[in-house]
Amino acid sequence: MPKKATEEKKEIINLLTKILVFQLFSMGAPQDKIARTVGKQKAWVNDLLKGIPKGGKGDGGKKKA
């Protein structure tokens, strides 16, 4: 049973790390600084944020008509 608890803790840490990445990105932090903050490589952060418009806008940066 200790093995399962350890795996669950790792998954919780992973999810909290991802939440922190999204929060920092939405506040405008550059990806290299985010990577250093969470202790991951910049490529990992880049892959996670791929598809999310810069600045955290939900409309893809498109202006409304």
Rosetta blueprint (number, residue, H / E / L):
1 M L
2 P H
3 K H
4 K H
5 A H
6 T H
7 E H
8 E H
9 K H
10 K H
11 E H
12 I H
13 I H
14 N H
15 L H
16 L H
17 T H
18 K H
19 I H
20 L H
21 V H
22 F H
23 Q H
24 L H
25 F H
26 S H
27 M L
28 G L
29 A L
30 P L
31 Q H
32 D H
33 K H
34 I H
35 A H
36 R H
37 T H
38 V H
39 G L
40 K L
41 Q L
42 K H
43 A H
44 W H
45 V H
46 N H
47 D H
48 L H
49 L H
50 K L
51 G L
52 I L
53 P L
54 K L
55 G L
56 G L
57 K L
58 G L
59 D L
60 G L
61 G L
62 K L
63 K L
64 K L
65 A L
